[in-house]
Amino acid sequence: MTLALRALTRLASWPDLAEAPPNCGTGRALRSEQSEIVHLHTEQDVDLHLTVPAIRRLETYLRDETAVRVVPGSDWVTMRLEVDSDIDLLLTLVSAALHAHRTQPAPADTPSPGCNEHRGMALPRNGFGGN
């Protein structure tokens, strides 16, 4: 079983998440009552709808995580699942995303922001060195 499928299996059991078609049309998605939260695009690549305020609050931490790619101006972060501990990080960040969407929901007439799928994928761990 791939890491993404293991993550999907664990997250799909959460009461606040339900599987739904992704708005980008690629892979599988989980959504809360408020918004799409997780897009699993490939066996390793995941987009997570954290919201801009949550990304700002966690930015220092996120930039230190080699599995996470922050895309400037996006409400989403991209993760590359390569080791078991990346699933644990994803679960933690999904919890933060759910909290962010509950405490600062977007107005009902706000269009759903697109994920990072068409903005490029996360780099493998060895692609982050030296910056």
Secondary structure, DSSP 8 states (H G I E B T S, - for coil): --HHHHHHHHHHTSTT-EEE--TTSSSEEEE-SSSEEEEE-SSSEEEEE--HHHHHHHHHHHHH-TTEEE-TT-SEEEEE--SHHHHHHHHHHHHHHHHHHHHS---TTS-----SGGG-----GGGSTT-
